[in-house]
Amino acid sequence: MDRIPAVSIIIPVLSEAGGITRTIDHIRALDAAGTAEIIVVDGDPGGSTIGAIKAEGVHTAVAEKGRARQMNHGAALATADVLQFLHADTLLPSNAFALIRSSMNDERFVGGAFDLAFDTERMIFKITESYVFLRTRLTKIPFGDQAIFIRRAYFDQIGGYRDIPIMEDVELMKRIRKRSDNICIIPEKVRTSARRYEQEGVLYCTLRNWLLQVLYGLGMSPQRLARWYRS
């Protein structure tokens, strides 16, 4: 009988052929015991990213474009009791799996996430990291780039991610908070790429993201917000 994995890592991708191998190799290097199931869900009907995967044992699928749809699709394929949703350009800390296991052994928590760091030493990103640290602890609402993980049974019970074009991570966490359920914020950092900020302009990208968060908090629909954000 095949061993059931401890965690299913679901990676929604779109045009990530250049970096997906690095992400998978990093996961495998951290998971020497082979306890993680890796599921990559491509939003490109042609499967351009999953076609670039050479590693064996990685589960791949194509789903309709949209991060929420792709993550829900991956969750439906998962076999572990814990789901982790990982961005393709984000690397987990070295002890990630032990930390997830420890968190999920605590019945107080239905899920969790990590602190955030960027793969650059530029001061504006250090300021952003500090802002994320404070925001996460004040609101208990981590974002998707913080490698959210959640119990599979609980995820299914609350209906997974809402099919919205943006803010699906925030909406999920707000639902959890509304139910008075608890998530664990792990004080170890995932390291995510600063490439989008560099490409679009650091100041513009930072201010736009903050504005989108404020407008969503004030009740603007994700459909309207998506006009200012390319998912």
Order of alpha helices (4+ residues) and beta strands (2+ residues): beta-alpha-beta-beta-alpha-beta-beta-alpha-beta-alpha-beta-alpha-alpha-beta-alpha-alpha-alpha
